Amino acid sequence: MTTPPTLSPLGDGISAVTLVQHVGSDKMIVNAARVSFGGDSDAPLNGRDEKLIRYLLRHQHGSPFEHNLVTFKVVCPIFVDRQLVRHRVGVSKNEISGRYVELQERNFTPPSFRRQAPSNRQASVEDDGTLDQAAAAAVWEGAWRAAFAAYQELLALGVTREQARGVLPLSLYTESYYTFNVRSLLHFLSLRDHEGAQYETQLYARALAELAEPLFPVTFREWRALRGEAGAKP
Ligand SMILES: Cc1cc2nc3c(=O)[nH]c(=O)nc-3n(C[C@H](O)[C@H](O)[C@H](O)COP(=O)(O)OP(=O)(O)OC[C@H]3O[C@@H](n4cnc5c(N)ncnc54)[C@H](O)[C@@H]3O)c2cc1C
């Protein structure tokens, strides 16, 4: 059995995005569009097909992309997951339950802390050297340790898991299966692989894109070109 491709978006050895399975191809997108004219076929993808994909994306004919699915296993901090779950259409999710299992001691600690941006839209900016990184890391670590110790203490007292988990912070890792159809995946990426999104969520979005792109290479190429990404050929 081959190991499924996995990326670690936050580079800490806990964060992970794994490609679990996929359904469909660029050709499936073309066939779903061409069935309107009875023109679907088994022939390999050709230049006309590529043009059609470009046309569909440009004119937001989204439904042909919906027959194509990608399932990821996502291990991310709860604060990232709270943003992923806002994508309601064409996205399916199942998550580990803190009611049924004892939650593992898995905490995300930022490798470096950012400052609040003067403009809220941008949200955060790199530290200009004025932040006391060591002090921030110590506060974060202390808060995590105290919270996780409280969780374990409550369990030891006999408190149910579904209540004890209430003391755990947003930096706790959670894990889920997420299935996106390709339309919803591109929509997600346009919002979250974007400088306006939280930096850590951007890293997850890029990991999802990196794993999905080889499965739908023409779609991603044309989508990137439409977004005006450097290096993407129209
Ligand atoms: C940078 C950024 C900052 C954000 N900040 C906040 C925040 O401060 N607070 C907050 O609550 N959320 C925030 N969000 C979440 C945001 O409001 C969206 O919920 C999220 O991005 C999902 O986008 P969506 O609704 O387009 O996607 P989906 O939920 O997947 O919906 C896809 C599309 O379906 C259509 N659709 C879905 N539901 C409806 C509906 N009920 N009625 C009509 N059409 C519908 C829309 O066309 C929508 O674009 C933020 C998102 C981003 C990217």
The ligand as an ORCA input file, in Angstrom:
! r2SCAN-3c Opt
* xyz 0 1
  C     -10.838     37.213      5.087
  C     -12.129     36.700      5.663
  C     -12.638     37.257      6.817
  C     -13.831     36.786      7.363
  N     -14.304     37.327      8.520
  C     -15.434     36.851      9.059
  C     -15.937     37.381     10.295
  O     -15.369     38.284     10.862
  N     -17.067     36.853     10.827
  C     -17.738     35.846     10.186
  O     -18.771     35.414     10.692
  N     -17.295     35.317      9.030
  C     -16.160     35.787      8.452
  N     -15.703     35.238      7.298
  C     -16.440     34.131      6.688
  C     -17.214     34.597      5.444
  O     -18.222     35.533      5.789
  C     -17.843     33.395      4.737
  O     -18.767     32.770      5.602
  C     -16.825     32.355      4.353
  O     -15.731     32.962      3.718
  C     -17.451     31.338      3.410
  O     -17.700     31.966      2.189
  P     -19.015     31.678      1.387
  O     -20.230     31.996      2.192
  O     -18.871     32.373      0.063
  O     -18.872     30.093      1.146
  P     -19.986     28.983      1.225
  O     -20.625     28.969      2.541
  O     -19.308     27.723      0.802
  O     -21.041     29.452      0.160
  C     -20.699     29.415     -1.232
  C     -21.623     30.378     -1.969
  O     -22.965     29.900     -1.890
  C     -23.838     31.006     -1.750
  N     -24.529     30.925     -0.458
  C     -24.153     30.186      0.610
  N     -25.026     30.320      1.611
  C     -25.957     31.194      1.188
  C     -27.094     31.761      1.787
  N     -27.445     31.472      3.029
  N     -27.824     32.608      1.074
  C     -27.488     32.942     -0.188
  N     -26.386     32.442     -0.823
  C     -25.640     31.576     -0.133
  C     -23.015     32.265     -1.871
  O     -22.951     32.649     -3.237
  C     -21.651     31.794     -1.419
  O     -20.569     32.576     -1.908
  C     -14.529     35.714      6.728
  C     -13.992     35.166      5.570
  C     -12.822     35.634      5.023
  C     -12.262     34.997      3.769
*
